[in-house]
Amino acid sequence: MTAPAEADVLHRLSFLDRLLPVWIGAAMLAGILLGRFIPGLQGILEAVKIGEVSLPIALGLLLMMYPVLAKVRYDRLDTVTRDTRTMVLSLVLNWILGPALMFALAWLMLPDLPEYRTGLIIVGLARCIAMVIIWNDLACGDREAAAVLVALNSVFQLIMFGVLGWFYLDLLPGWLGLTTTGLEVSAWTIVQYVLIFLGIPLAAGYLTRRLGERSRGREWYESKFLPRIGPIALYGLLFTIVVLFALQGETITSRPLDVARIALPLLVYFALMWLGSFALGKAAGLSYERTTTLAFTAAGNNFELAIAVAIGVFGVTSGQALAGVVGPLIEVPVLVGLVYVSLWLRGRWADRSDHQATPAAASNTPDSSRNNAG
């Protein structure tokens, strides 16, 4: 099926998807107001934690990711693993260019604020393994490619996070004559976040598809079951946003200048990483679906891990922790905006016949994607 004209792309989205910026804006405002004006709400939300992440946030993330991972056709993952261009580009963008760009922006824009600067560098080191799944799905990216690239990021996160933390916070600043910072990160800290925020929903999605198709067939699974669970992803996203902003409502309203200083390099980072990755994917001859997946997996960050590391190493009231918290508060609205930019570009995608066509890509047209999403 060929993509519709650009005038029809956004109109083919469901009502819930089409007005997503409105719902997210309302969720952000509701969270800020709840956190600001309901005494003791923050203590209630943080009463139970998984590591350093509030249990409500963890539940929201799991609800958000499960329906999307249940849509993945796991029998087609080999089409992604054979695509060496996508795999290599993803590794270069995520583990070489991304951390280097955040390091440069942090030092250029926050030279006088070492705590915030360190927090931003930690955010840049934590590559996304969670929320990127839903941005990719909303933008009609390749679900199978997203699953593989997120898993690849998880493996490299286990290996490279501590190494890159030492390099960008200690070794490289020392070479450049800048202030150095030590970063002691437990390997178990990284492992537990990968297992919880990727392992659980990935296992649930895989088992759901295998058991559903085995008992009722693929046609029933994709035409009947997926539309029923699809909206859960967006409800989980909105719930997560409300909780995030409720937890930080007082900080946001009481320290607006600090939040603005942290936000500026983050805005530049997300824009440059997404636009650069998208342009690179197109130049490499990838399909729209693979290019979109490449862009979102490169631009997103694992805020759960970044916050946990910042709190564990520097303390819950530290500037590093605040920078980690501001990360998703900026990332969410920016990447939602980029979903719509991506859909607009999809309508203008040229020479589709010259690009690599895959069964996974064909299954992610607006019609099939939106039908599955409910």
N, C-alpha and C positions, 0 to 999 in steps of 0.2 A: 504494500500500500504506500502510495506516495504521500508526502506531507502536504497539508492544505496550504492555501495561500496565507500570507502573513496576517491578513485581515481576519482570518477565521481561527487562528491559533488560540488566542486567549479566550475567544467566545466558546470554544469547545471544552473549556475547563468546566468543572462542576461549579455550582454557586458557591460552595464552601471554598474551593480553590481560588476562584476568580477574585474573591474579596479577602484573600488571606492577609494582605497588608493591613486591612481594617481590623481583622480579628487579632492580629499580633499587636497592633498599636493599642487596642483596647485591653489586651492581656497585660501588656507592659504597664499601662496606666493603672489598671486594677491592682497589680502587684505592688507598685509604688505606694498607692493609697493605703492598701491593707497593711503593708509594713510600717508605714509612717504613723497611722492613726489607731491601730489595734495594739494595745499594750501586751507584751508577752508573746506576740505571735512568732517572733523570731526564735524564742526559746522553745516553743512548741514544735516548730518545723525542724529544729536541729536537735531535738531530744534523742532521736535515734539516727545513727549515721552508718553508712557503709564506707569504712575508711574515714575520709574527711568530707564525704559528700552526703548531704541530707537525704534521708530515706525517701521523702516525697519526690525529690529530684531524681533519684535513682529509679523509682517506680515510673515516673513520667518518661524517662529515657527508654526504659524497657518497653513500655506501651507504645512509644513512638516508633521504635525500630522493628518490633515484631511483625506487624502487618507487611511492611516493605520487604523484609527478609523472607516472609512466607510467599511473596510473589516471585522470588527468584527461581528460575528454572535451573536447578542444580545439575541437570544432565547436560547442560550446554556450557558449563564453566570451561571446558577444554578449548572452546573458541576464543576465550580470553587469554588463557595461559599460552596459547600458541602465537598470540599477537605481541611479538617482542618489542615493537615500537611503543605500544601503550605502556608495557611493563617498564621499559627502560626510562621513558620520559617521566613516568610517575616517580620512580626512584630518584631521578636527578632533581625533579621539582621539589619533592617532599624532603629529601635528606641532604641536599646540597644548597639549592637556591633559596628555599624557604627559610631555613635557619639563618643563612647569611644575610638575607634581606632584612629580617627582623632585627638582627644584631646591628646592622648599619642604621636602620631607622631609629632604633632605641638610643644609640649614641648620638646621632645627629639631632634628634628632637628633644631628648631628655638628658643633656650632658650634665645638668645641675641637680638631677633627681636620681641618685644611684639606686634607691630601693625600687622605684617604679621601673627604672631601666632594667634592672635584673629580673623583675617580674615579667616584663614583656619578652625578654630573651627566653625565659622558661616557657612562656606561651608559644613562642616560635618553634621550640624544640618538640613540643607535644603535638604530633601529627594526628589528624582526626580519625577516629574509628567509630564514631557514634552518629552524631546529628547530621553528618554529611550524607548519610543514607537517604534521609527524607528530602534534603535539598535536591539531590540527584533525581529522585523519583518525581518530584514536582516539576522539574525541568525536562522530563521525558528523556533522561539519560539512560544508559545501558545498565540495567540492574545487575546482570551477571558480572559485568566489568567492575561495577562498584563493589560487589561482594568480594571479588578477588583482590582488588587494590586495597580495600580496607583490611583484609586479612594480611596482605603483604606489609602494610604499614604497621600492623600489630607485631609481626615478627621482627621487623627492623626496630620498632620501639623498644622491644625487649633487649635488643643488642646495642642500639646506638644512643639511647636517651642519655645514659650516664656518661658515655664517651663524649658526646657532643656538648653536654653540660660542662664538662671539664674543659673542653676546647674553647668554647665561646665565653665562659665566665672566668677562666683562669689563664690558660695558655695563650690564646690570641691577644687578649688585652695586655698581657705581659710583654709580648713581642712588640706591640704598638706603643708601649709606654703608658698604658691606661690603667685605671684602678682594677684590681682583680678581686674576684669573689669565689669562695669555695662552695661547692655543691655536693653534699653527700646524700645520695639517693639509694634507698634500699631496692634491690632487684625485685623483692616481693611486692613492694608498692606498685611497681609497674605491672607485674604479673596479675595481681588481683584486679586491677582496673581493666585490663584486657579481658580477663576471664568473665568479669561481671558484665561490663558494658558492651562487649562484642560476643563473648562465648555463649551467654544465656540466650539472648534473642536469636543468634545464629542457629543454635541447636534447636530451639523451639520452631523457628521458621522451616528448617530442613525437615524435622520430624512431622510437622503439620502437612507439608506438601507430600512427603512420601506416604504417610498414612492415609491422607485424604484421597490421593490419586489411586492408591491401592484399593481402597474400599469403594469409591464412587466414580473414579475415572477423572481424567484431566479436564474434560469438557465441563463436568459439574463443578470441579474444584475452581476453575478459572472464571466460569460464568455465573456461578451461584454463591460459592463460599467466599471468594476474595472480595466481591463487592460488599458483603456483610461486614467483614472485618476492616476494610479499607479505611473508613473514617476514624477508626481508633487511633491511627497514626497522627492525624492532625489534632485530635482531642488531646493526645498525650503531649504533643508539641506545645499546645496552648497552656495546658496545665503546668508543664515544666517552666514555661516563661513566667507565668503568674508566681510560681514559687520562687524562682530565681530573683525576680524583682521585689518580691515581698521580703526576702531575706536581706536584700541590699537597699531597700527603699530609704532608710534613714541615712545611709552613707551617701547615696546618690544626691539626696536633697541637702545634706549638711556640708558636703565637700564638692560642690559642683565644679570649681576650678581645677581641682585635682583630677576629677573624672574627665574633664575636657582635655587636660594635658595628656592623659593616658590614651584618650580616644583618638587623638589626631594621628599618631603613628599607626594605630590599629586600622583606621580608615584607609590610610595610604597603603598599608600592607595588604589588606583584603582586596582592594581594587587592583593593585599591581599584580598580585599573585593570580587572581582569577582571569583578568584580561590577558596577561602574558601567557598563561597556560592555555587559554582558549585559542589565542593566536598561534601558539606553538603547535597545538594539536591539529589545527586546520592546515598549517604549513606542512606538517608531516604527512598529510593526506588521510587523516583519520576521519571516520564518519562523524556526523553531528552527534550521535549518541555517545560514541567513545570520547569525542572531544569535550563534551559537556561533563562527562564523568571525570575525565582528567582534570578539568578546571576546578570542579567542586572539591575533589579529594585533595587537590594541592592547596586550595585557599582555606579550607576549614582547619580547625585546631581542636585538640582533645582537651577541652577546658576542665573536665573532671580531673584528669591527671595533673594539669598545670596548677590548679587550685590546691590539690592534695599535696603536691611537692612543696609549693610555696608556704603553705600552712605548717607542714611537717618540719621544714628546715628553718623557716624564719619566724613562725608564730602567726596566730590567727589575726592579730591586730597590725601586722607588719604592712609596709608599703608594697612589698612583693605580693602579699596575698590580695591586697586591693587591686593591683594590676591584673592578677589572675582572674578576679571576679569581674572586672570591667570587660575583659576579653569577650565572653559570650554576650554581654549586654550590648556590645557594639556589633559582634559577629552576626547575631540573629537578624536584626533589621537590614544590615548590609547584604547578607546573602539571600534574604528574601527578595530584596530588590534585584539582585543578580539573577534570581530564578526568572523574573519577568524579562530581564534583558536577554537571557538565554532563549526564552520562548520567542521573543521578537526576532532574534538572530536565526532561529530555526526556520521561521517563515521565509527568510531571505537567503537560506543556505543554497549556494550555487553548485552546479556540476555534481549533483548527488550520485549520478551514475558512475562517476570516476572514483568515488570513494569506496572504501572497503565495506561490503555488505555482509551482515551476519544475521543468522536467525534471531539472536538476542536483540539486535537492533530493530529488526522488523517487528518484534513483539512490543516495542515501546513507542508506537505511534500515539498521538494524543487520544485517539478513540480507545485503544486497548488500555492505555495507561490510566485514563480517567475512569473507564468502566471498572477496572479493577480497584481503583481507589474509592469508588462509591460516589 
